[in-house]
Amino acid sequence: SSKEFDIPEVKLVRALHDSPSVLERFMHGKERYLAHIHDSLLQYAKKDNLVYHGLAGQYFLLGIPHVFKVRITADMEDRVREECKRENICEDEARYILQKDDEERRKWGLQVYGIDTWDSR
């Protein structure tokens, strides 16, 4: 848990969502949070079968040969409609948020693991 490592949950969420800034990369701030998430996920995986649904699981379980990974890619217009409903916002705002989130996740994967999230391999 985040309490075990004395890390606020909001910082863990940010560590997964936002791409690291230049300053963070030099100060190793984000690495601490990512190490915690990686350790926690591996502790669960070590116990027994695990289904992980969420951000960055493909990174944290790299190199484990018996991991089955599934990637679901939704059409942008479907995502926009769902975001509009969920957040009660207009289509333009929903599209902007989704595109920004997609780009942040891509930057995060490239900067932290050198992996492009848009590459389905």
C-alpha positions, 0 to 999 in steps of 0.5 A: 500500500501507499502507506507502507512506503509513506507515499501519498496515493495521489502521487502514485497516480500522478507517477503513472499518468504524467510523463516525467519532467526533466527535473524529475528525471534528474532527481529520481523522484518518480522512480521511487513511486514507480518502484513502489507500484512495481513491487506491489504488483509483483507481490500480488502476482507472486501469490497466485493468478492475477488479473491487472486492469489499468495503466502500465501493467505491461511495463511492470510485468516485462520479462515475465514469460508466462504473462498474457497481455491483452490490449484493447483499442477503442475508436476515438469517437466511442471514447469521446462519447463515453467521456462526454457522458462520464464527465458531462462535458462537450465533445471538443473538451472530451476529445482534447482531454483524451488526446492529452491523456494519450500523449502523456501516456505515450511520453511516459512509456517512452521516457521511463521504459523506452517503449511506445504505447502506440506500438501494439507489439 
